[in-house]
């Protein structure tokens, strides 16, 4: 059933679905990227501060050994010695530790924007379920992680052999060399090994991030039904919106029909268009009370006849007014002359009657 539901999710996730996943802490994340940043920071710290930190610690420990006989054995003396050692170690290793902490933070920030959520800390039954644990143990993700681990071990092992094998003859001679001379050799070799590992893991981290993002994006995909349900939740049910729109149109139509008896003239295109205009002395321009086409135009003409509102046939003017003027708005300036002629004609017709 779960596989069937997943197969139905063929549509790309909406922005709301992605935002909700982010709020839950569900983001695309590769642990290999974090590992690469940490190793890179370790390489930088070793290259930039390794010698100075080692020298500082060596001087501190040498002084401790040289004056070991003068150190008081009471609690106060031991406390001062511990504080001195801790301060010197912190001074020597503080910057490398800060670099490692910043690297761990950067490894997350390059993958997703800052996130603060407590959702992953909430207790969930699936986390303690033996069945769910077994599924995770033999899942596709577990197999991918296992294969990735084998690739990393094989690649790093091959790099170490490839770099150390030419140096194998030097290792025999290190036994008879003074320790002070051996340490620089080991330091240089460690830098070379770590640089090679960082370079190899850069490729693994990039590929793993692409895979993790692809997997995460596919997991966020939605079915057509989910998209429709989300649309209903965010923008409302389309059927309800259509019903509301219909009610508004009916209300507007009734209001227009009620205003037709107040019109001064109805201009028509005999069978299709009808525009009811009102003009009284003191008005800036004629006002459109109602307009319509076909059935609505017939209704406007019918109400106009019932209320003795003059009906004037002028097809070009009727079409132009219907296209440019809105209900309860004054007619555009470009139609003043044509409408004035019509209203003037209507007023001449009514004058003898009065």
N, C-alpha and C positions, 0 to 999 in steps of 0.2 A: 504493500500500500504506500509506504514512504517513497519507494522508487517510482511508483506511478505518479505521485504528486510532484516529485522532483522533475519528472519528464515533462509535465505540463507547464513548468515554469520556463517559458521560452522567451519572455520579454525582458528587455533591459530594465533594471530597477529605476524607479523614479527618484527624484532628488529627495523627496520626503522619506522614502525607504532608506536611502543612504544616510540621511541625517539621523533618523531613528537608530540605525545600527551604530553610528558614531556615539550617540548619547549613551548607548548600552555598553560602550567599550569594545564593540565588535568592529575591529579595523584590520586591514591587511598588514601583517607584521612578520618579518623574517628574523629569526634569532641569529642567523648567519651574519646579517648586517651589523647587529650589535657586537658580535664576536669580532668582526673585522675592525670595527672602530676601536674596540678595546685593545686588540693586538697592535693596531697602528699607533695608538697612543703609547702603548708599552715600548714599541720600537723607538718612537720619538723621544720618550723619556730616557730610555737606555742610551741613545746616541747623544743626547744633549746634556744629561745630568748624571749619567752612569759613573763616569770617572770621578767627578767632584763628590758625588754622594759616597762612593766607595772610599775615597781618600778621607773624607770627614769621619766616616765610621771607623776607618782603620786607625786614625789618630786618636779618636776617643777610646777605642778598645786598647790600643797600645798604652795610652796613659793609665788606663785602669789596671792593666797587668803590671806596669812598671811600679805603680804606687799602691799595689794591692796590700802591702804590709802596713801602710799608713791609714787604711780605711778603718774607722772605728766600727766595732761589731755591735754596738748598742742600736736600739730601734731608731734613734734619731739619725745616726750615721748612715744606716742602711736606707732610710727614707730619702736622705739627701742624695745618695748615690743613685737611687732609682730615678729620682726626679731629673738629675743631670743626664743620665743615659736616655731617658725618655725625651727630654728637650732636644738633645743632640740628634737623636734618631728622627724626631719630627722635623727638625730643621733640614736634615739631609734628604728625607723622603717626602716632605710635604708637597713640593711642587709636582713630583711624579704622581702622587696620589690625587692631586687636584686635576691633573691632566686625564687620569683614568676616569674620574668622576664626570668630567665634562664630556669625555668620549662616550660614556654610557648614556648620557643625556642626549648627545647629538645623534647617536644611533637610533634613538626613538623619534627625534624630531624630523629627521630626513624622511621618515616613512609615513608619518601622519602628524597633523597639527596637535598642539597641546591638548590634553584630555584629562579631565578630573571627574571620575565617576566611582560610585560605590557599588555599582551593579555586579561586577565580578566577585565581590566579597559576600554577596547574599547567599545564604545556604540554598542549595538545590538538591533535590532527591537524586538526580541522575549522576551527581558527583560521587555518591556513596553506593550507588546501585552496582552490584557485582555484574549484572547482565550488561549494563551500559559500559562498565569498565572493560569487560571482555570484548565488546564491540569496538571500543577505541583501541584496544590492544592489537586487534587483527584488522583494523580498518585500512583503507587506502593511504591515509595520512601516515599511519604507523609504518607501513611498508616503504613509503617514500622517505621517511626519516631514517629508516634502517639502511636503505640504499645510499642515502646521502652520507651517512656516517661511514659506510664502507669506502665510498669514493674519497672522502676527506682523509681517512686513514691511509688508503693506498697512495693518494697523491702526495701527502706530506711525508710518508715513509720513503717514497721514491725520491723526493727532493732531498731528504736528509742523506740517503745513500749516495745520490748523485754528487752532492757537495762534499761529503765527508770522505768518500772513497779516495779521491786524489790526495787527501791529507793523512792517510793511514800510516805512512812512514814516519811522519812527524810525531805521532802519538807515542811511538816506542821511545823516542828520545826525550820525551817530557819527563820520564821517570827520573832521569839523572840531572835535569835542569832545576835551577833554583826556583822556588815558588814565585818570587817576585818577577821572574822572567816568563813564567808560565801564564800568569794571570792576564797580561795583555794579549797573548795569543788566544786564550779562551774567550776573552772579551770580543776580539775582532771576529772570531769564528761564530760566536753567538749572534752578533749583529748580522752577519751574512745569512745565517740560517733563518733568523726571524724576518729579515727582509724578504727572503724567498717565500716563506710561509704566508706573509701578508700579501704578496703579489698573487700567489695562487688562490688564496681565500677571497681576493677581490672578485675574481671571476665566479667563484662558487656563490658568493653573497649576491651578486647581481642576478644570476640565474635563479637563485632560490627566491629572491624577492619577486621576480616576474611570475614565478610559479605560484607563490603564496597569494599574490594579487589576483591572478587569474582564478585560483580556487575560491578566494573570498568573493570575487565579483559574481562568479557563477552561483555561489550560495545565496547571493542577494537577489537573484533573478526572480521575476514574478510571473504568475499566470495572468491570463486576461481577466479572470474573475477578480483576482486581487487588485488589479489596476482599476477595474470598475468600482469595486468596493471603496478603494481609497479615494477615487474621484467623488463618490457620493459623500464620503465623510468630510472632504475638504471643500468641495464646491456645491454640495447639495445634490439631492436626487434629481436627475434630469426630468423625470416625469412630474415631480412637484414643481420644478422651475417652469416647465412648460405650462402647467396648470395656472400658476401665478401670472405668467405672461398673458395667458388667454383671458384671465379675469380682468387684468389691467386694460387689455384692449377692448373688452366689452364695456368696461366702465367708461373708458375714453369715448367709445362710440356713442353710448347713451348720452354723455354730456354734450357731444357735438350735435346730436339730433335735437336735444332740448334747446340748443342755441340757435337753430336754423330759423325759427319764427322771428327772431330779432334782426335777421339779415336785411340789408338794404337791397341786395340783388344776388341772384344765383347765376353764375356764368357756367355754361355747359358746352360740352362737345356732345351733340345730341344723344349718343348712346353709351358713352364710356366715362366721361369726366364730369364732375360737378364741384364747384367751389362757391361757398357762401361767404359773401363779403358784407361788412357793416361799415357805414360811414355816416357820421353826424357832424354838423358844424362845430368847429373847435378841435376836432381830431387832427393829429399830424398827418395821418395817412389811413387809408382803409385797412380794416382789420379782418383777418381770415377767421371765421367762426367754425367752419367745417369744410372738409374736402373728402373726396372718395372716388372710387372707380367702380364700374359695373354695378353690382347689386347695391352697394352703398351709395353710389351716385343716383340710382333710381329712387332710393329711400329719401335722399336729400331733396330731389325734385318733387316727390310726392308730398313731403311735409311743406315745401315752399308753396305748392299749389293750394294746399289746405289752408294756408295762412296768408294768401294773397301776396306772396313775395314775388316780385318780377323775376322771370327766368329769361335770360338772354343767351342766345346761341352764338358763341364765338370760339370755334375749335382751336385756333392757334393760341389765343389768349388763355383758354382753359387749360390746355396742355402745359403752357409755360408756367402758369401760376401753380399748377399741381406739382410741378417739378422743383419750384424754387421757394415756395412759401410754406411755413409751418402753421399749424393750428394755434390760435391765440397770439399770432405774431403779425406785425404790419407787413404789407406787401413790399417787395424790393423797389428801390428807386427807379430801376429801369422799366418798371411796369406802371409808373404813375400816370403817364400820358394816356395809355390805352385804357386803363381802369377809369380814369377821370372822364373820358369820353362816354364810357358805358354808363357811369353813375349820372353824368349830366343828361344823357338820353332818358334814363329812368325818371329823373326828377322832372323833366319836361312832360313825360307821360302822366305823371301824378298831379301836375299843377292844375289842369282843368278839373280833375276829380275833386280837388279841394275847393 
